[in-house]
Amino acid sequence: MKIAVKILPRREVLDTQGRAVEQALNSQNHSITSCRVGKYVEVVLNEADREMALNKVREMAEQLLHNPLTETFQLEVVD
Amino acid sequence: MKIAVKILPRREVLDTQGRAVEQALNSQNHSITSCRVGKYVEVVLNEADREMALNKVREMAEQLLHNPLTETFQLEVVD
């Protein structure tokens, strides 16, 4: 299965990249309200069961992919 | 509306971050097949129409958020 991990900075944390992109977009006449920039990790693993695959990737995200102090993550089954 | 832009390196491009994460996960006894690392951008804009919002964010992604030579992107309506 292919599982995506979407990682975003916590709301309390100053998202400098997001701020920069927001300003860049607004200065180019794309009028946006806000913007946050994070990471997107797609993991392919040899596991046919959806729940098992999600549990395994959740463990990876908690241990290695995200920083719990500054980031939050969400999982998504891609295929 | 809140629209997410998921940006991943093209298959032909060497994804050094993805390779590093893949090796790190496999060395920690998470057995995975492959992994790609990209960017995740959430844009909030003042536009109630779903199609209009998607079109606007597609334009932003094409002009500013992704590099067409090395990356591909997908859009997702978050809410």
Backbone of each chain as nested JSON, in Angstrom:
{
  "chains": [
    {"id": "A", "residues": [
      {"number": 1, "name": "MET", "atoms": {"N": [0.829, -1.196, 0.0], "CA": [0.0, 0.0, 0.0], "C": [0.865, 1.248, 0.0]}},
      {"number": 2, "name": "LYS", "atoms": {"N": [0.274, 2.319, -0.509], "CA": [0.987, 3.594, -0.5], "C": [0.256, 4.54, 0.461]}},
      {"number": 3, "name": "ILE", "atoms": {"N": [0.98, 4.99, 1.479], "CA": [0.395, 5.87, 2.485], "C": [1.135, 7.195, 2.462]}},
      {"number": 4, "name": "ALA", "atoms": {"N": [0.384, 8.296, 2.502], "CA": [1.008, 9.612, 2.527], "C": [0.98, 10.174, 3.947]}},
      {"number": 5, "name": "VAL", "atoms": {"N": [2.072, 10.809, 4.34], "CA": [2.144, 11.513, 5.62], "C": [2.22, 13.003, 5.303]}},
      {"number": 6, "name": "LYS", "atoms": {"N": [1.218, 13.752, 5.768], "CA": [1.208, 15.197, 5.539], "C": [1.623, 15.868, 6.829]}},
      {"number": 7, "name": "ILE", "atoms": {"N": [2.744, 16.569, 6.797], "CA": [3.314, 17.167, 8.003], "C": [3.232, 18.687, 7.908]}},
      {"number": 8, "name": "LEU", "atoms": {"N": [2.633, 19.309, 8.911], "CA": [2.531, 20.774, 8.914], "C": [3.049, 21.332, 10.232]}},
      {"number": 9, "name": "PRO", "atoms": {"N": [3.595, 22.562, 10.198], "CA": [4.006, 23.188, 11.46], "C": [2.776, 23.445, 12.338]}},
      {"number": 10, "name": "ARG", "atoms": {"N": [2.942, 23.305, 13.656], "CA": [1.851, 23.597, 14.586], "C": [1.422, 25.055, 14.465]}},
      {"number": 11, "name": "ARG", "atoms": {"N": [0.161, 25.302, 14.801], "CA": [-0.364, 26.67, 14.68], "C": [0.42, 27.67, 15.538]}},
      {"number": 12, "name": "GLU", "atoms": {"N": [0.92, 27.195, 16.686], "CA": [1.628, 28.082, 17.609], "C": [3.015, 28.457, 17.092]}},
      {"number": 13, "name": "VAL", "atoms": {"N": [3.514, 27.673, 16.135], "CA": [4.885, 27.865, 15.674], "C": [4.888, 28.844, 14.502]}},
      {"number": 14, "name": "LEU", "atoms": {"N": [5.842, 29.762, 14.49], "CA": [5.959, 30.703, 13.374], "C": [6.398, 29.943, 12.129]}},
      {"number": 15, "name": "ASP", "atoms": {"N": [5.565, 29.954, 11.12], "CA": [5.862, 29.23, 9.886], "C": [6.479, 30.206, 8.891]}},
      {"number": 16, "name": "THR", "atoms": {"N": [7.803, 30.297, 8.929], "CA": [8.486, 31.303, 8.101], "C": [8.305, 31.031, 6.611]}},
      {"number": 17, "name": "GLN", "atoms": {"N": [8.378, 29.755, 6.223], "CA": [8.191, 29.408, 4.811], "C": [6.789, 29.797, 4.348]}},
      {"number": 18, "name": "GLY", "atoms": {"N": [5.801, 29.461, 5.198], "CA": [4.412, 29.775, 4.864], "C": [4.21, 31.269, 4.72]}},
      {"number": 19, "name": "ARG", "atoms": {"N": [4.816, 32.03, 5.639], "CA": [4.719, 33.484, 5.608], "C": [5.322, 34.026, 4.305]}},
      {"number": 20, "name": "ALA", "atoms": {"N": [6.465, 33.467, 3.915], "CA": [7.137, 33.925, 2.693], "C": [6.286, 33.624, 1.465]}},
      {"number": 21, "name": "VAL", "atoms": {"N": [5.719, 32.419, 1.416], "CA": [4.896, 32.047, 0.258], "C": [3.647, 32.916, 0.214]}},
      {"number": 22, "name": "GLU", "atoms": {"N": [3.066, 33.164, 1.397], "CA": [1.865, 34.009, 1.475], "C": [2.156, 35.397, 0.895]}},
      {"number": 23, "name": "GLN", "atoms": {"N": [3.285, 35.979, 1.323], "CA": [3.634, 37.313, 0.827], "C": [3.916, 37.287, -0.668]}},
      {"number": 24, "name": "ALA", "atoms": {"N": [4.612, 36.243, -1.122], "CA": [4.944, 36.146, -2.546], "C": [3.67, 36.046, -3.371]}},
      {"number": 25, "name": "LEU", "atoms": {"N": [2.713, 35.215, -2.922], "CA": [1.465, 35.056, -3.675], "C": [0.665, 36.356, -3.678]}},
      {"number": 26, "name": "ASN", "atoms": {"N": [0.558, 36.978, -2.509], "CA": [-0.232, 38.21, -2.45], "C": [0.408, 39.33, -3.285]}},
      {"number": 27, "name": "SER", "atoms": {"N": [1.737, 39.338, -3.343], "CA": [2.4, 40.378, -4.136], "C": [2.24, 40.124, -5.629]}},
      {"number": 28, "name": "GLN", "atoms": {"N": [1.855, 38.902, -6.003], "CA": [1.638, 38.612, -7.427], "C": [0.151, 38.592, -7.763]}},
      {"number": 29, "name": "ASN", "atoms": {"N": [-0.634, 39.319, -7.004], "CA": [-2.071, 39.447, -7.264], "C": [-2.87, 38.16, -7.125]}},
      {"number": 30, "name": "HIS", "atoms": {"N": [-2.333, 37.17, -6.425], "CA": [-3.161, 36.055, -6.007], "C": [-3.594, 36.412, -4.592]}},
      {"number": 31, "name": "SER", "atoms": {"N": [-4.854, 36.69, -4.402], "CA": [-5.229, 37.137, -3.075], "C": [-5.585, 35.939, -2.197]}},
      {"number": 32, "name": "ILE", "atoms": {"N": [-4.727, 35.637, -1.225], "CA": [-4.996, 34.503, -0.337], "C": [-5.074, 34.979, 1.108]}},
      {"number": 33, "name": "THR", "atoms": {"N": [-5.759, 34.188, 1.939], "CA": [-5.946, 34.544, 3.335], "C": [-4.757, 34.091, 4.174]}},
      {"number": 34, "name": "SER", "atoms": {"N": [-4.343, 32.845, 3.991], "CA": [-3.165, 32.365, 4.706], "C": [-2.612, 31.137, 4.01]}},
      {"number": 35, "name": "CYS", "atoms": {"N": [-1.453, 30.727, 4.48], "CA": [-0.75, 29.647, 3.805], "C": [0.191, 28.978, 4.806]}},
      {"number": 36, "name": "ARG", "atoms": {"N": [0.242, 27.666, 4.783], "CA": [1.219, 26.972, 5.619], "C": [1.995, 25.99, 4.761]}},
      {"number": 37, "name": "VAL", "atoms": {"N": [3.279, 25.867, 5.024], "CA": [4.115, 24.991, 4.217], "C": [4.691, 23.895, 5.096]}},
      {"number": 38, "name": "GLY", "atoms": {"N": [4.517, 22.664, 4.651], "CA": [5.051, 21.529, 5.395], "C": [5.657, 20.501, 4.468]}},
      {"number": 39, "name": "LYS", "atoms": {"N": [5.728, 19.269, 4.945], "CA": [6.343, 18.205, 4.156], "C": [5.312, 17.163, 3.761]}},
      {"number": 40, "name": "TYR", "atoms": {"N": [5.585, 16.495, 2.655], "CA": [4.685, 15.458, 2.165], "C": [5.532, 14.223, 1.889]}},
      {"number": 41, "name": "VAL", "atoms": {"N": [5.287, 13.156, 2.626], "CA": [6.093, 11.943, 2.474], "C": [5.189, 10.797, 2.035]}},
      {"number": 42, "name": "GLU", "atoms": {"N": [5.522, 10.17, 0.912], "CA": [4.762, 9.01, 0.446], "C": [5.574, 7.754, 0.713]}},
      {"number": 43, "name": "VAL", "atoms": {"N": [4.996, 6.849, 1.49], "CA": [5.695, 5.612, 1.852], "C": [4.986, 4.432, 1.184]}},
      {"number": 44, "name": "VAL", "atoms": {"N": [5.739, 3.617, 0.451], "CA": [5.176, 2.394, -0.141], "C": [5.63, 1.226, 0.696]}},
      {"number": 45, "name": "LEU", "atoms": {"N": [4.692, 0.43, 1.185], "CA": [5.11, -0.737, 1.954], "C": [4.32, -1.962, 1.563]}},
      {"number": 46, "name": "ASN", "atoms": {"N": [4.962, -3.111, 1.781], "CA": [4.409, -4.387, 1.368], "C": [3.454, -4.887, 2.438]}},
      {"number": 47, "name": "GLU", "atoms": {"N": [2.267, -4.315, 2.464], "CA": [1.283, -4.656, 3.503], "C": [-0.102, -4.447, 2.888]}},
      {"number": 48, "name": "ALA", "atoms": {"N": [-0.838, -5.527, 2.696], "CA": [-2.12, -5.425, 1.991], "C": [-3.229, -4.888, 2.884]}},
      {"number": 49, "name": "ASP", "atoms": {"N": [-3.118, -5.103, 4.197], "CA": [-4.192, -4.683, 5.1], "C": [-4.098, -3.182, 5.395]}},
      {"number": 50, "name": "ARG", "atoms": {"N": [-5.191, -2.475, 5.135], "CA": [-5.23, -1.028, 5.266], "C": [-4.915, -0.553, 6.687]}},
      {"number": 51, "name": "GLU", "atoms": {"N": [-5.537, -1.189, 7.674], "CA": [-5.333, -0.756, 9.064], "C": [-3.905, -1.02, 9.531]}},
      {"number": 52, "name": "MET", "atoms": {"N": [-3.39, -2.216, 9.152], "CA": [-2.015, -2.563, 9.524], "C": [-1.037, -1.563, 8.912]}},
      {"number": 53, "name": "ALA", "atoms": {"N": [-1.272, -1.243, 7.62], "CA": [-0.382, -0.311, 6.927], "C": [-0.429, 1.058, 7.6]}},
      {"number": 54, "name": "LEU", "atoms": {"N": [-1.641, 1.522, 7.927], "CA": [-1.769, 2.829, 8.589], "C": [-1.055, 2.83, 9.935]}},
      {"number": 55, "name": "ASN", "atoms": {"N": [-1.206, 1.74, 10.689], "CA": [-0.538, 1.67, 11.996], "C": [0.975, 1.72, 11.86]}},
      {"number": 56, "name": "LYS", "atoms": {"N": [1.488, 0.977, 10.856], "CA": [2.949, 0.962, 10.665], "C": [3.46, 2.354, 10.297]}},
      {"number": 57, "name": "VAL", "atoms": {"N": [2.754, 3.014, 9.378], "CA": [3.233, 4.334, 8.929], "C": [3.054, 5.365, 10.052]}},
      {"number": 58, "name": "ARG", "atoms": {"N": [1.997, 5.205, 10.867], "CA": [1.824, 6.118, 12.002], "C": [3.027, 6.025, 12.938]}},
      {"number": 59, "name": "GLU", "atoms": {"N": [3.479, 4.793, 13.165], "CA": [4.653, 4.581, 14.027], "C": [5.906, 5.246, 13.426]}},
      {"number": 60, "name": "MET", "atoms": {"N": [6.067, 5.086, 12.092], "CA": [7.224, 5.715, 11.43], "C": [7.151, 7.234, 11.562]}},
      {"number": 61, "name": "ALA", "atoms": {"N": [5.947, 7.778, 11.351], "CA": [5.783, 9.232, 11.415], "C": [6.097, 9.732, 12.819]}},
      {"number": 62, "name": "GLU", "atoms": {"N": [5.635, 8.958, 13.835], "CA": [5.875, 9.395, 15.211], "C": [7.35, 9.297, 15.585]}},
      {"number": 63, "name": "GLN", "atoms": {"N": [8.01, 8.234, 15.112], "CA": [9.399, 8.013, 15.503], "C": [10.392, 8.827, 14.698]}},
      {"number": 64, "name": "LEU", "atoms": {"N": [10.127, 8.981, 13.407], "CA": [11.199, 9.505, 12.56], "C": [10.8, 10.669, 11.661]}},
      {"number": 65, "name": "LEU", "atoms": {"N": [9.544, 10.681, 11.202], "CA": [9.224, 11.653, 10.149], "C": [8.823, 13.026, 10.663]}},
      {"number": 66, "name": "HIS", "atoms": {"N": [8.197, 13.079, 11.835], "CA": [7.762, 14.402, 12.283], "C": [8.373, 14.739, 13.64]}},
      {"number": 67, "name": "ASN", "atoms": {"N": [8.453, 16.036, 13.891], "CA": [8.975, 16.529, 15.158], "C": [7.772, 16.97, 16.008]}},
      {"number": 68, "name": "PRO", "atoms": {"N": [7.439, 16.209, 17.056], "CA": [6.21, 16.493, 17.808], "C": [6.201, 17.859, 18.487]}},
      {"number": 69, "name": "LEU", "atoms": {"N": [7.367, 18.441, 18.713], "CA": [7.409, 19.756, 19.354], "C": [6.892, 20.852, 18.441]}},
      {"number": 70, "name": "THR", "atoms": {"N": [7.187, 20.709, 17.15], "CA": [6.87, 21.807, 16.243], "C": [5.9, 21.436, 15.128]}},
      {"number": 71, "name": "GLU", "atoms": {"N": [5.619, 20.135, 14.983], "CA": [4.812, 19.723, 13.831], "C": [3.68, 18.778, 14.22]}},
      {"number": 72, "name": "THR", "atoms": {"N": [2.653, 18.753, 13.375], "CA": [1.596, 17.752, 13.498], "C": [1.524, 17.011, 12.165]}},
      {"number": 73, "name": "PHE", "atoms": {"N": [0.96, 15.802, 12.186], "CA": [0.855, 15.082, 10.912], "C": [-0.5, 14.407, 10.77]}},
      {"number": 74, "name": "GLN", "atoms": {"N": [-0.847, 14.129, 9.51], "CA": [-2.055, 13.387, 9.187], "C": [-1.693, 12.319, 8.175]}},
      {"number": 75, "name": "LEU", "atoms": {"N": [-2.389, 11.19, 8.226], "CA": [-2.118, 10.112, 7.274], "C": [-3.227, 10.05, 6.232]}},
      {"number": 76, "name": "GLU", "atoms": {"N": [-2.861, 9.563, 5.042], "CA": [-3.849, 9.395, 3.983], "C": [-3.48, 8.156, 3.167]}},
      {"number": 77, "name": "VAL", "atoms": {"N": [-4.458, 7.308, 2.918], "CA": [-4.203, 6.131, 2.082], "C": [-4.238, 6.585, 0.631]}},
      {"number": 78, "name": "VAL", "atoms": {"N": [-3.13, 6.412, -0.1], "CA": [-3.082, 6.849, -1.497], "C": [-3.567, 5.711, -2.405]}},
      {"number": 79, "name": "ASP", "atoms": {"N": [-2.992, 4.523, -2.272], "CA": [-3.536, 3.32, -2.915], "C": [-2.871, 2.069, -2.372]}}
    ]},
    {"id": "B", "residues": [
      {"number": 1, "name": "MET", "atoms": {"N": [-12.101, 28.747, 1.13], "CA": [-11.82, 27.312, 1.07], "C": [-10.349, 27.068, 1.372]}},
      {"number": 2, "name": "LYS", "atoms": {"N": [-10.085, 25.85, 1.849], "CA": [-8.693, 25.464, 2.091], "C": [-8.317, 24.376, 1.084]}},
      {"number": 3, "name": "ILE", "atoms": {"N": [-7.289, 24.679, 0.299], "CA": [-6.849, 23.732, -0.731], "C": [-5.406, 23.337, -0.437]}},
      {"number": 4, "name": "ALA", "atoms": {"N": [-5.111, 22.045, -0.534], "CA": [-3.75, 21.585, -0.315], "C": [-3.07, 21.295, -1.642]}},
      {"number": 5, "name": "VAL", "atoms": {"N": [-1.803, 21.668, -1.731], "CA": [-0.989, 21.342, -2.901], "C": [0.062, 20.334, -2.441]}},
      {"number": 6, "name": "LYS", "atoms": {"N": [0.029, 19.15, -3.047], "CA": [1.013, 18.113, -2.697], "C": [2.037, 18.068, -3.808]}},
      {"number": 7, "name": "ILE", "atoms": {"N": [3.281, 18.368, -3.47], "CA": [4.336, 18.471, -4.478], "C": [5.345, 17.345, -4.258]}},
      {"number": 8, "name": "LEU", "atoms": {"N": [5.597, 16.565, -5.304], "CA": [6.575, 15.471, -5.187], "C": [7.6, 15.573, -6.31]}},
      {"number": 9, "name": "PRO", "atoms": {"N": [8.84, 15.127, -6.056], "CA": [9.826, 15.094, -7.14], "C": [9.375, 14.122, -8.242]}},
      {"number": 10, "name": "ARG", "atoms": {"N": [9.672, 14.45, -9.486], "CA": [9.342, 13.543, -10.599], "C": [10.084, 12.22, -10.443]}},
      {"number": 11, "name": "ARG", "atoms": {"N": [9.496, 11.168, -11.004], "CA": [10.102, 9.831, -10.889], "C": [11.515, 9.781, -11.465]}},
      {"number": 12, "name": "GLU", "atoms": {"N": [11.756, 10.567, -12.528], "CA": [13.062, 10.529, -13.207], "C": [14.136, 11.222, -12.372]}},
      {"number": 13, "name": "VAL", "atoms": {"N": [13.715, 12.03, -11.391], "CA": [14.66, 12.836, -10.631], "C": [15.103, 12.062, -9.385]}},
      {"number": 14, "name": "LEU", "atoms": {"N": [16.403, 12.108, -9.109], "CA": [16.91, 11.438, -7.906], "C": [16.394, 12.169, -6.68]}},
      {"number": 15, "name": "ASP", "atoms": {"N": [15.649, 11.446, -5.848], "CA": [15.052, 12.057, -4.659], "C": [15.935, 11.725, -3.456]}},
      {"number": 16, "name": "THR", "atoms": {"N": [16.904, 12.616, -3.214], "CA": [17.903, 12.313, -2.182], "C": [17.282, 12.25, -0.785]}},
      {"number": 17, "name": "GLN", "atoms": {"N": [16.326, 13.148, -0.508], "CA": [15.658, 13.118, 0.801], "C": [14.893, 11.812, 0.985]}},
      {"number": 18, "name": "GLY", "atoms": {"N": [14.171, 11.432, -0.065], "CA": [13.395, 10.19, -0.015], "C": [14.298, 8.991, 0.205]}},
      {"number": 19, "name": "ARG", "atoms": {"N": [15.437, 8.983, -0.493], "CA": [16.396, 7.889, -0.35], "C": [16.912, 7.83, 1.091]}},
      {"number": 20, "name": "ALA", "atoms": {"N": [17.2, 8.992, 1.659], "CA": [17.718, 9.038, 3.029], "C": [16.682, 8.524, 4.024]}},
      {"number": 21, "name": "VAL", "atoms": {"N": [15.42, 8.964, 3.858], "CA": [14.359, 8.535, 4.768], "C": [14.134, 7.027, 4.629]}},
      {"number": 22, "name": "GLU", "atoms": {"N": [14.183, 6.544, 3.384], "CA": [13.998, 5.116, 3.115], "C": [15.059, 4.303, 3.863]}},
      {"number": 23, "name": "GLN", "atoms": {"N": [16.323, 4.743, 3.755], "CA": [17.404, 4.016, 4.426], "C": [17.269, 4.108, 5.937]}},
      {"number": 24, "name": "ALA", "atoms": {"N": [16.885, 5.292, 6.427], "CA": [16.733, 5.46, 7.879], "C": [15.633, 4.547, 8.408]}},
      {"number": 25, "name": "LEU", "atoms": {"N": [14.499, 4.492, 7.696], "CA": [13.383, 3.653, 8.151], "C": [13.777, 2.179, 8.094]}},
      {"number": 26, "name": "ASN", "atoms": {"N": [14.408, 1.763, 6.987], "CA": [14.77, 0.348, 6.867], "C": [15.816, -0.045, 7.909]}},
      {"number": 27, "name": "SER", "atoms": {"N": [16.684, 0.894, 8.266], "CA": [17.708, 0.563, 9.268], "C": [17.111, 0.501, 10.669]}},
      {"number": 28, "name": "GLN", "atoms": {"N": [15.885, 1.042, 10.84], "CA": [15.229, 0.963, 12.152], "C": [14.145, -0.101, 12.164]}},
      {"number": 29, "name": "ASN", "atoms": {"N": [14.307, -1.104, 11.307], "CA": [13.391, -2.249, 11.269], "C": [11.962, -1.913, 10.861]}},
      {"number": 30, "name": "HIS", "atoms": {"N": [11.773, -0.766, 10.192], "CA": [10.512, -0.552, 9.503], "C": [10.78, -0.983, 8.066]}},
      {"number": 31, "name": "SER", "atoms": {"N": [10.199, -2.087, 7.639], "CA": [10.531, -2.544, 6.304], "C": [9.613, -1.869, 5.282]}},
      {"number": 32, "name": "ILE", "atoms": {"N": [10.191, -0.957, 4.496], "CA": [9.39, -0.281, 3.473], "C": [9.974, -0.533, 2.09]}},
      {"number": 33, "name": "THR", "atoms": {"N": [9.14, -0.376, 1.067], "CA": [9.558, -0.638, -0.304], "C": [10.213, 0.598, -0.91]}},
      {"number": 34, "name": "SER", "atoms": {"N": [9.562, 1.739, -0.757], "CA": [10.161, 2.976, -1.249], "C": [9.509, 4.163, -0.573]}},
      {"number": 35, "name": "CYS", "atoms": {"N": [10.082, 5.316, -0.801], "CA": [9.636, 6.51, -0.096], "C": [10.011, 7.721, -0.929]}},
      {"number": 36, "name": "ARG", "atoms": {"N": [9.109, 8.684, -1.028], "CA": [9.438, 9.936, -1.703], "C": [9.063, 11.083, -0.785]}},
      {"number": 37, "name": "VAL", "atoms": {"N": [9.893, 12.114, -0.777], "CA": [9.656, 13.246, 0.105], "C": [9.436, 14.502, -0.731]}},
      {"number": 38, "name": "GLY", "atoms": {"N": [8.35, 15.205, -0.449], "CA": [8.048, 16.435, -1.167], "C": [7.535, 17.503, -0.232]}},
      {"number": 39, "name": "LYS", "atoms": {"N": [6.807, 18.451, -0.792], "CA": [6.293, 19.57, -0.003], "C": [4.777, 19.517, 0.076]}},
      {"number": 40, "name": "TYR", "atoms": {"N": [4.253, 20.08, 1.147], "CA": [2.806, 20.12, 1.344], "C": [2.433, 21.55, 1.689]}},
      {"number": 41, "name": "VAL", "atoms": {"N": [1.661, 22.185, 0.829], "CA": [1.297, 23.588, 1.034], "C": [-0.217, 23.697, 1.175]}},
      {"number": 42, "name": "GLU", "atoms": {"N": [-0.679, 24.268, 2.276], "CA": [-2.111, 24.488, 2.458], "C": [-2.412, 25.963, 2.26]}},
      {"number": 43, "name": "VAL", "atoms": {"N": [-3.275, 26.253, 1.3], "CA": [-3.616, 27.641, 0.988], "C": [-5.07, 27.883, 1.384]}},
      {"number": 44, "name": "VAL", "atoms": {"N": [-5.316, 28.927, 2.172], "CA": [-6.686, 29.323, 2.517], "C": [-7.036, 30.542, 1.684]}},
      {"number": 45, "name": "LEU", "atoms": {"N": [-8.128, 30.456, 0.947], "CA": [-8.515, 31.64, 0.178], "C": [-10.011, 31.888, 0.28]}},
      {"number": 46, "name": "ASN", "atoms": {"N": [-10.346, 33.158, 0.09], "CA": [-11.713, 33.614, 0.261], "C": [-12.479, 33.392, -1.039]}},
      {"number": 47, "name": "GLU", "atoms": {"N": [-12.879, 32.166, -1.262], "CA": [-13.553, 31.79, -2.511], "C": [-14.446, 30.605, -2.186]}},
      {"number": 48, "name": "ALA", "atoms": {"N": [-15.753, 30.794, -2.281], "CA": [-16.678, 29.741, -1.856], "C": [-16.851, 28.655, -2.907]}},
      {"number": 49, "name": "ASP", "atoms": {"N": [-16.644, 29.002, -4.178], "CA": [-16.86, 28.021, -5.24], "C": [-15.665, 27.073, -5.358]}},
      {"number": 50, "name": "ARG", "atoms": {"N": [-15.958, 25.787, -5.284], "CA": [-14.919, 24.759, -5.275], "C": [-14.06, 24.805, -6.542]}},
      {"number": 51, "name": "GLU", "atoms": {"N": [-14.714, 24.858, -7.71], "CA": [-13.963, 24.825, -8.964], "C": [-13.116, 26.08, -9.151]}},
      {"number": 52, "name": "MET", "atoms": {"N": [-13.703, 27.244, -8.777], "CA": [-12.955, 28.494, -8.874], "C": [-11.728, 28.44, -7.976]}},
      {"number": 53, "name": "ALA", "atoms": {"N": [-11.92, 27.954, -6.743], "CA": [-10.816, 27.876, -5.793], "C": [-9.724, 26.945, -6.328]}},
      {"number": 54, "name": "LEU", "atoms": {"N": [-10.141, 25.8, -6.863], "CA": [-9.15, 24.855, -7.413], "C": [-8.389, 25.488, -8.572]}},
      {"number": 55, "name": "ASN", "atoms": {"N": [-9.105, 26.206, -9.435], "CA": [-8.428, 26.837, -10.569], "C": [-7.412, 27.876, -10.114]}},
      {"number": 56, "name": "LYS", "atoms": {"N": [-7.816, 28.67, -9.092], "CA": [-6.888, 29.696, -8.596], "C": [-5.634, 29.059, -8.0]}},
      {"number": 57, "name": "VAL", "atoms": {"N": [-5.828, 28.02, -7.196], "CA": [-4.66, 27.406, -6.546], "C": [-3.806, 26.659, -7.569]}},
      {"number": 58, "name": "ARG", "atoms": {"N": [-4.462, 26.096, -8.612], "CA": [-3.681, 25.441, -9.667], "C": [-2.749, 26.456, -10.321]}},
      {"number": 59, "name": "GLU", "atoms": {"N": [-3.271, 27.656, -10.563], "CA": [-2.456, 28.707, -11.172], "C": [-1.272, 29.082, -10.258]}},
      {"number": 60, "name": "MET", "atoms": {"N": [-1.572, 29.211, -8.944], "CA": [-0.487, 29.531, -7.994], "C": [0.578, 28.438, -8.009]}},
      {"number": 61, "name": "ALA", "atoms": {"N": [0.118, 27.178, -8.017], "CA": [1.071, 26.056, -7.978], "C": [1.933, 26.064, -9.226]}},
      {"number": 62, "name": "GLU", "atoms": {"N": [1.292, 26.35, -10.38], "CA": [2.049, 26.348, -11.633], "C": [3.035, 27.502, -11.701]}},
      {"number": 63, "name": "GLN", "atoms": {"N": [2.619, 28.664, -11.189], "CA": [3.472, 29.851, -11.304], "C": [4.549, 29.929, -10.239]}},
      {"number": 64, "name": "LEU", "atoms": {"N": [4.201, 29.509, -9.019], "CA": [5.124, 29.823, -7.932], "C": [5.502, 28.641, -7.043]}},
      {"number": 65, "name": "LEU", "atoms": {"N": [4.573, 27.708, -6.839], "CA": [4.831, 26.712, -5.795], "C": [5.651, 25.517, -6.257]}},
      {"number": 66, "name": "HIS", "atoms": {"N": [5.502, 25.116, -7.521], "CA": [6.257, 23.93, -7.939], "C": [7.181, 24.27, -9.097]}},
      {"number": 67, "name": "ASN", "atoms": {"N": [8.22, 23.462, -9.21], "CA": [9.191, 23.603, -10.289], "C": [8.876, 22.526, -11.324]}},
      {"number": 68, "name": "PRO", "atoms": {"N": [8.337, 22.913, -12.492], "CA": [7.868, 21.899, -13.441], "C": [8.973, 20.997, -13.979]}},
      {"number": 69, "name": "LEU", "atoms": {"N": [10.232, 21.452, -13.911], "CA": [11.332, 20.623, -14.417], "C": [11.571, 19.417, -13.527]}},
      {"number": 70, "name": "THR", "atoms": {"N": [11.379, 19.598, -12.229], "CA": [11.771, 18.516, -11.316], "C": [10.621, 17.986, -10.472]}},
      {"number": 71, "name": "GLU", "atoms": {"N": [9.476, 18.674, -10.504], "CA": [8.402, 18.281, -9.589], "C": [7.047, 18.157, -10.293]}},
      {"number": 72, "name": "THR", "atoms": {"N": [6.17, 17.381, -9.69], "CA": [4.769, 17.342, -10.121], "C": [3.914, 17.687, -8.908]}},
      {"number": 73, "name": "PHE", "atoms": {"N": [2.676, 18.12, -9.154], "CA": [1.83, 18.434, -8.007], "C": [0.41, 17.927, -8.205]}},
      {"number": 74, "name": "GLN", "atoms": {"N": [-0.284, 17.758, -7.095], "CA": [-1.69, 17.38, -7.09], "C": [-2.418, 18.296, -6.132]}},
      {"number": 75, "name": "LEU", "atoms": {"N": [-3.683, 18.582, -6.427], "CA": [-4.475, 19.44, -5.541], "C": [-5.475, 18.599, -4.761]}},
      {"number": 76, "name": "GLU", "atoms": {"N": [-5.829, 19.082, -3.572], "CA": [-6.835, 18.393, -2.77], "C": [-7.65, 19.455, -2.023]}},
      {"number": 77, "name": "VAL", "atoms": {"N": [-8.964, 19.323, -2.059], "CA": [-9.813, 20.239, -1.293], "C": [-9.817, 19.764, 0.157]}},
      {"number": 78, "name": "VAL", "atoms": {"N": [-9.351, 20.609, 1.08], "CA": [-9.309, 20.209, 2.495], "C": [-10.639, 20.569, 3.176]}},
      {"number": 79, "name": "ASP", "atoms": {"N": [-11.048, 21.809, 3.03], "CA": [-12.401, 22.18, 3.456], "C": [-12.765, 23.593, 2.98]}}
    ]}
  ]
}
